[in-house]
Amino acid sequence: MFTLKNDSPVTMSIFDASARLVKSEKLEAASHQIDISNLASGVYQIHLVKESGSFNYKLIVK
C-alpha cells in the first residue's frame, strides 16, 4: 500500500513496464490508501491527472 494525498480530485492510472493499464481510480480530494498488493514485482508508472496538470511518477514494487 501507499498513501496518495491530493488537494483536488484526481484520476490515478498505474501502468506496467509494457505500458498496459493495471489499475485506474478516480479519487476525490483527501488522503487515500492505494492497495498495490496484487501487483507483481517490477517497475510501474503512476500517471495523475488533475486540474493543475498531469504528473508522472515511478513506482517500484519489490
C-alpha positions as CSV (number, residue, x, y, z in Angstrom):
1,M,0.0,0.0,0.0
2,F,1.0,3.6,-0.5
3,T,-0.7,6.8,0.5
4,L,-1.8,9.4,-2.0
5,K,-2.6,12.9,-0.6
6,N,-4.3,15.2,-3.0
7,D,-5.9,18.6,-2.6
8,S,-8.3,18.3,-5.5
9,P,-10.0,15.5,-7.4
10,V,-7.5,13.4,-9.4
11,T,-7.6,10.4,-11.8
12,M,-4.8,8.0,-11.0
13,S,-3.6,5.3,-13.5
14,I,-0.9,2.8,-12.9
15,F,0.9,1.2,-16.0
16,D,3.2,-1.7,-16.0
17,A,6.6,-1.8,-17.9
18,S,4.8,-2.7,-21.1
19,A,2.5,0.4,-20.8
20,R,-0.5,-1.8,-20.0
21,L,-3.0,-0.2,-17.7
22,V,-3.1,-2.3,-14.5
23,K,-5.2,0.0,-12.2
24,S,-7.2,3.2,-12.5
25,E,-9.2,5.1,-9.9
26,K,-10.9,8.5,-9.7
27,L,-10.2,10.0,-6.3
28,E,-11.8,12.9,-4.5
29,A,-9.6,15.4,-2.6
30,A,-8.3,13.7,0.6
31,S,-5.7,11.2,1.7
32,H,-6.2,7.7,0.1
33,Q,-4.6,4.3,0.8
34,I,-3.8,2.7,-2.6
35,D,-3.7,-1.1,-2.4
36,I,-1.0,-2.4,-4.7
37,S,-0.7,-5.9,-3.1
38,N,-2.0,-7.5,-6.3
39,L,0.9,-6.0,-8.4
40,A,3.8,-8.3,-9.3
41,S,7.3,-7.1,-8.5
42,G,8.6,-4.6,-11.1
43,V,8.6,-1.0,-12.2
44,Y,5.4,0.8,-12.8
45,Q,4.4,4.4,-13.9
46,I,1.8,6.3,-11.9
47,H,0.0,8.9,-14.0
48,L,-2.0,11.5,-12.1
49,V,-4.3,13.9,-13.9
50,K,-5.9,16.9,-12.0
51,E,-7.0,20.4,-12.7
52,S,-3.5,21.8,-12.4
53,G,-2.0,19.4,-14.9
54,S,-0.7,15.8,-15.3
55,F,2.1,14.2,-13.4
56,N,4.1,11.0,-13.8
57,Y,5.9,9.1,-11.0
58,K,7.9,5.8,-10.9
59,L,6.7,3.1,-8.6
60,I,9.0,0.1,-7.7
61,V,7.2,-2.9,-6.3
62,K,9.5,-5.4,-4.5
